Amino acid sequence: MSDIAISQLLEELPATSLTTRVLGGLDYLVPGEWVNVTNFEETVKLVTGEDDQALIQQVGERAIALYADASNGYQRAVSLYKLVDSGSTMAGVTALAGKLAEDVSWLQFLGSVTPKSETTQSIDAALKFAAEIGAFCCSNGIPGDSVGEFVSALTAYEKEDKVRFAAWIALDCVLPLGPEFFSLLTSSLSGAMDKLEASPLYGKLHGFIPGSGAGDKSAFLREALEKSSAHITGFAQEKDLTQAGILDTVKGYIDGAEGKLDYAAAILDLSTNVFEHTGIQSVARRVIKRAYAEI
């Protein structure tokens, strides 16, 4: 797995980047839920509510030790969040961060980007959802096919988990696929094994998805989506999510994308790392909670 401490992973996250700007722009969907905390000690204080420095130090050290033990699943969860975004970021977050003070026209270098087809976009969105399930199961020490437990937890998502879920629906589902996104997600997984296996994201994630082959894994994805359908579609309806509304929110970050829904979705997918950024924050929160409970 990894010998990088969770404290280091958290503190290497950028305070400001295209990803954090986009997530900040989506705050209206989950008001006040997410704050971009990238300091480990501050995160310990926020999670525990403690201000005793000795106790904070003790909790922090215990959390680092729990994460370092690969058998706990926290490192595996972070790996999943990273896999979702690895290869998607064309220029890398470090390079992007250095451009934030400049005019957004720097994104012209993405002029050769080709938007995904509707089927490919649907499959990749479904695969990202599978990664969310896998990371949840890993970091909570439960089997990877525990869809029921995940669905129950999904309805109670908060903080980093909630903003990641909101961003997935907005940027990976509604923006590129429109109001009928859910039916497109499930239909794309029916009888399209060649297209599923052709997805680069499937190539990275298939080992984490329950099932012995593409057919079994596709069936698992459909089941997971269908069991979560009420919450997914309910969120989109409650927030009155529309392609035009989302594009209006993010167009300031992607020069030349106005009126081009498919290009906007492709550019955001290539140039942000929402799952990795908020996923590391989520895992840090979970491992700190456990450490605090054990002390």
SEMI-259742 format. One line per field, with one value per residue (C-alpha): chain; x, y, z. Coordinates in nm, 4 decimals. Layout:
BEGIN
chaine <- A_...
u <- X_...
v <- Y_...
w <- Z_...
END
This chain:
BEGIN
chaine <- A_A_A_A_A_A_A_A_A_A_A_A_A_A_A_A_A_A_A_A_A_A_A_A_A_A_A_A_A_A_A_A_A_A_A_A_A_A_A_A_A_A_A_A_A_A_A_A_A_A_A_A_A_A_A_A_A_A_A_A_A_A_A_A_A_A_A_A_A_A_A_A_A_A_A_A_A_A_A_A_A_A_A_A_A_A_A_A_A_A_A_A_A_A_A_A_A_A_A_A_A_A_A_A_A_A_A_A_A_A_A_A_A_A_A_A_A_A_A_A_A_A_A_A_A_A_A_A_A_A_A_A_A_A_A_A_A_A_A_A_A_A_A_A_A_A_A_A_A_A_A_A_A_A_A_A_A_A_A_A_A_A_A_A_A_A_A_A_A_A_A_A_A_A_A_A_A_A_A_A_A_A_A_A_A_A_A_A_A_A_A_A_A_A_A_A_A_A_A_A_A_A_A_A_A_A_A_A_A_A_A_A_A_A_A_A_A_A_A_A_A_A_A_A_A_A_A_A_A_A_A_A_A_A_A_A_A_A_A_A_A_A_A_A_A_A_A_A_A_A_A_A_A_A_A_A_A_A_A_A_A_A_A_A_A_A_A_A_A_A_A_A_A_A_A_A_A_A_A_A_A_A_A_A_A_A_A_A_A_A_A_A_A_A_A
u <- 0.0000_0.1507_0.4016_0.2761_0.1045_-0.2550_-0.1343_0.1048_-0.1577_-0.3958_-0.1390_-0.0235_-0.3712_-0.3834_-0.5469_-0.6574_-0.6929_-0.9404_-1.0918_-1.1475_-1.2885_-1.5404_-1.6384_-1.6781_-1.9031_-2.1221_-2.1661_-2.5218_-2.6143_-2.4893_-2.4588_-2.1852_-2.1095_-1.7569_-1.4619_-1.1286_-0.9270_-0.5807_-0.4105_-0.4060_-0.4034_-0.6887_-0.8835_-0.8315_-0.9655_-1.2685_-1.3550_-1.3081_-1.4157_-1.1244_-0.8766_-0.6466_-0.3170_-0.1978_-0.5204_-0.5105_-0.1545_-0.2582_-0.5556_-0.3434_-0.0742_-0.3331_-0.5044_-0.1725_-0.1023_-0.4464_-0.4032_-0.0536_-0.1961_-0.2987_-0.5323_-0.7683_-0.8603_-0.8005_-0.5092_-0.7168_-0.9943_-0.7511_-0.6167_-0.9687_-1.0314_-0.6998_-0.7673_-1.0894_-0.8956_-0.5574_-0.5188_-0.8124_-0.6069_-0.4352_-0.1954_-0.1895_-0.3164_0.0215_0.0426_-0.3178_-0.2732_-0.0029_-0.2424_-0.5259_-0.4215_-0.4159_-0.6987_-0.9005_-0.7946_-0.5084_-0.7591_-0.7190_-0.4586_-0.7563_-0.8765_-0.8126_-1.0263_-1.2938_-1.6113_-1.7141_-2.0072_-2.3267_-2.2673_-1.9051_-1.9962_-2.2721_-2.0408_-1.7698_-2.0209_-2.1433_-1.7849_-1.7159_-2.0179_-1.8750_-1.5494_-1.7453_-1.9050_-1.5693_-1.3969_-1.6842_-1.6656_-1.2854_-1.2706_-1.5508_-1.4157_-1.7112_-1.7304_-1.7168_-2.0612_-2.2365_-2.4600_-2.7369_-2.5100_-2.3736_-2.7217_-2.8174_-2.5013_-2.5511_-2.8689_-2.6727_-2.3699_-2.2198_-1.9109_-1.6613_-1.8764_-2.1768_-2.0007_-1.8378_-2.1778_-2.3263_-2.0385_-2.0767_-2.4457_-2.3932_-2.0738_-2.0707_-2.4439_-2.6666_-2.4233_-2.3247_-2.6364_-2.9307_-3.2427_-3.2775_-2.9290_-3.0339_-3.1998_-2.8920_-2.6645_-2.8533_-2.9214_-2.5537_-2.4737_-2.7181_-2.5568_-2.2691_-1.9882_-1.7530_-1.7989_-1.7652_-1.4403_-1.3143_-1.3385_-0.9937_-1.1593_-1.2929_-0.9389_-0.8295_-1.1262_-1.2450_-1.0392_-1.2275_-1.5764_-1.7424_-1.7983_-1.5960_-1.6282_-1.7597_-2.1151_-2.1167_-1.9561_-2.2057_-2.4910_-2.3433_-2.3244_-2.6857_-2.8035_-2.6095_-2.7492_-3.1052_-3.0902_-2.9592_-3.1964_-3.4366_-3.1613_-2.9765_-3.2777_-3.4351_-3.1272_-3.1283_-3.4982_-3.4807_-3.1953_-3.3661_-3.0470_-3.0411_-2.7674_-2.8041_-2.7868_-2.4749_-2.3041_-2.3816_-2.2114_-1.8910_-1.8501_-1.6360_-1.3684_-1.3681_-1.3072_-1.5078_-1.7417_-2.0551_-2.3311_-2.1153_-2.2366_-2.0374_-1.7132_-1.7692_-1.8129_-1.5044_-1.2852_-1.3917_-1.3285_-0.9809_-0.8757_-1.0169_-0.9626_-1.2759_-1.2716_-0.9065_-0.9201_-1.2377_-1.1701_-0.8471_-1.0337_-1.3093_-1.0659_-0.8792_-1.2073_-1.3048_-0.9703_-0.9603_-1.3123_-1.2054_-0.8847_-1.0784_-1.3292_-1.0486_-0.8721
v <- 0.0000_0.3320_0.4493_0.8070_0.9132_1.0352_1.3611_1.4158_1.3239_1.5774_1.8544_1.8022_1.8924_2.2418_2.5217_2.6666_2.4933_2.4564_2.1670_2.3727_2.6600_2.4334_2.2702_2.6140_2.7077_2.4059_2.5088_2.6187_2.2503_2.1571_2.4902_2.5038_2.1308_2.1507_2.3571_2.2946_2.1994_2.0736_2.0921_1.7647_1.9158_2.1480_1.8507_1.6639_1.9645_1.9969_1.6264_1.5843_1.9274_1.9136_2.1899_2.0063_1.9943_1.6720_1.4917_1.6310_1.5019_1.1600_1.1341_1.2445_0.9874_0.7109_0.8127_0.8030_0.4557_0.3260_0.4522_0.3017_-0.0453_-0.1553_-0.4202_-0.1462_-0.0544_0.3190_0.3091_0.1017_0.3626_0.6424_0.4335_0.4047_0.7777_0.8416_0.5877_0.7674_1.0819_0.9455_0.9904_1.2288_1.5298_1.6302_1.8886_1.7877_1.9772_2.1351_2.2926_2.4044_2.5723_2.7942_2.9237_3.0292_3.3924_3.4096_3.4524_3.1317_3.1253_2.8962_2.6187_2.6709_2.3957_2.1614_2.2616_1.9161_1.7418_1.5100_1.4835_1.1349_0.9670_0.9442_0.5741_0.6225_0.9105_0.7013_0.4054_0.6233_0.7933_0.4515_0.3395_0.6457_0.5518_0.2003_0.3523_0.5496_0.2276_0.0503_0.3296_0.3453_-0.0294_-0.0297_0.2568_0.1105_-0.2432_-0.4096_-0.6380_-0.4675_-0.5928_-0.4361_-0.2192_-0.2020_-0.0529_0.1938_0.3080_0.3669_0.5700_0.7626_0.9217_1.0521_1.1788_1.5038_1.7229_1.5988_1.2965_1.5123_1.7627_1.4770_1.3141_1.6472_1.7094_1.3601_1.4143_1.7658_1.7254_1.3581_1.2975_1.5996_1.8272_1.5776_1.3560_1.5817_1.5236_1.1590_1.0783_0.7939_0.5865_0.6428_0.5191_0.1937_0.1311_0.1810_-0.1181_-0.3495_-0.5606_-0.3214_-0.5384_-0.4415_-0.0721_-0.1315_-0.3220_-0.0543_0.2140_0.3151_0.3755_0.0193_-0.0994_0.0733_-0.0169_-0.3600_-0.5386_-0.3509_-0.4271_-0.7472_-1.0171_-1.2665_-1.0999_-0.7955_-0.9341_-0.9867_-0.6514_-0.4747_-0.6448_-0.5282_-0.1700_-0.1773_-0.3183_-0.0564_0.2271_0.0968_0.0570_0.4143_0.5562_0.7265_0.9288_1.0059_1.1212_1.2798_1.4964_1.6119_1.6982_1.8651_2.0885_2.1504_2.0572_2.1496_2.1469_2.5218_2.5945_2.3865_2.5280_2.8788_2.7912_2.6517_2.8417_3.1068_2.8423_2.6980_2.9506_2.9046_2.6360_2.8472_2.6633_2.3522_2.1053_1.8075_2.0060_2.1586_1.8134_1.6809_1.9735_1.9449_1.5713_1.6233_1.9124_1.8464_1.5748_1.5990_1.2358_1.2356_1.5731_1.5193_1.1455_1.2036_1.4488_1.1915_0.9159_1.1516_1.2367_0.8684_0.7548_1.0462_0.9616_0.6042_0.7114_0.9471_0.6736_0.4343_0.6749
w <- 0.0000_0.1072_0.3646_0.3461_0.6697_0.6569_0.8135_0.5223_0.2617_0.4121_0.4386_0.0789_-0.0462_-0.1985_-0.0070_-0.3396_-0.6746_-0.9563_-0.7621_-0.4481_-0.6530_-0.8247_-0.4955_-0.3430_-0.6334_-0.5563_-0.1928_-0.2728_-0.3066_0.0425_0.2248_0.4861_0.4752_0.3376_0.4505_0.2831_0.5917_0.4975_0.8377_1.0334_1.3813_1.2911_1.1565_1.4851_1.6744_1.4465_1.4632_1.8384_1.9590_2.2030_2.2773_2.5207_2.3361_2.4998_2.4055_2.0517_2.0172_2.1488_1.9120_1.6184_1.6874_1.7283_1.4021_1.2152_1.3561_1.2602_0.9056_0.8819_0.9571_0.6070_0.7471_0.8636_0.5049_0.5237_0.2798_0.0397_0.0566_-0.0285_-0.3167_-0.4577_-0.4348_-0.6079_-0.8832_-0.9752_-1.0579_-1.1690_-1.5394_-1.5465_-1.4507_-1.7720_-1.6351_-1.2703_-0.9714_-0.8977_-1.2409_-1.2240_-0.8875_-1.0307_-1.2932_-1.0658_-1.0540_-1.4322_-1.6773_-1.7246_-2.0878_-1.9828_-2.0361_-2.4086_-2.3940_-2.3578_-2.7029_-2.8405_-2.5765_-2.7127_-2.5041_-2.3978_-2.5666_-2.3649_-2.2980_-2.1964_-1.9671_-1.8089_-1.7514_-1.5990_-1.3686_-1.2547_-1.1957_-0.9823_-0.7743_-0.7365_-0.6125_-0.3542_-0.2289_-0.2215_-0.0320_0.2189_0.2807_0.3108_0.5591_0.7700_0.7752_0.6041_0.2966_-0.0408_-0.1394_0.1610_-0.0538_0.2050_0.4694_0.2173_0.1109_0.4751_0.5275_0.2031_0.3342_0.6337_0.4421_0.5678_0.5343_0.2719_0.1863_0.1142_-0.1097_-0.3037_-0.3548_-0.4649_-0.7060_-0.8539_-0.9243_-1.0598_-1.2637_-1.3608_-1.4014_-1.4604_-1.6483_-1.9207_-1.9219_-1.8410_-1.6299_-1.7377_-1.6126_-1.3849_-1.6534_-1.8703_-1.5912_-1.5479_-1.9166_-2.0025_-1.7810_-1.9570_-2.2268_-2.2966_-2.1624_-2.4445_-2.3694_-1.9956_-2.0419_-2.2836_-2.0151_-1.8829_-1.5469_-1.5438_-1.6069_-1.2865_-1.0681_-1.1802_-0.9141_-0.6428_-0.7774_-0.6492_-0.9115_-1.1123_-1.4514_-1.6335_-1.6323_-1.2549_-1.1917_-1.4169_-1.2319_-0.9011_-1.0305_-1.1477_-0.8152_-0.6187_-0.8276_-0.8115_-0.4326_-0.4068_-0.6673_-0.4274_-0.2660_-0.5888_-0.7895_-0.4826_-0.4276_-0.7897_-0.7732_-0.4330_-0.5471_-0.8830_-1.0658_-1.4323_-1.6924_-1.7463_-1.3740_-1.3190_-1.6253_-1.5043_-1.1742_-1.3237_-1.6506_-1.4836_-1.4290_-1.7814_-2.0515_-2.3692_-2.2323_-2.2240_-2.4044_-2.4519_-2.1920_-2.3147_-2.3348_-1.9917_-1.8382_-2.0186_-1.9136_-1.5504_-1.5534_-1.6954_-1.4771_-1.1293_-0.8661_-0.6528_-0.5387_-0.4353_-0.2591_-0.0584_-0.0230_0.1664_0.3888_0.4463_0.5413_0.7738_0.9470_0.9823_1.1200_1.3659_1.4882_1.5503_1.7268_1.9534_2.0409_2.1310_2.3659
END
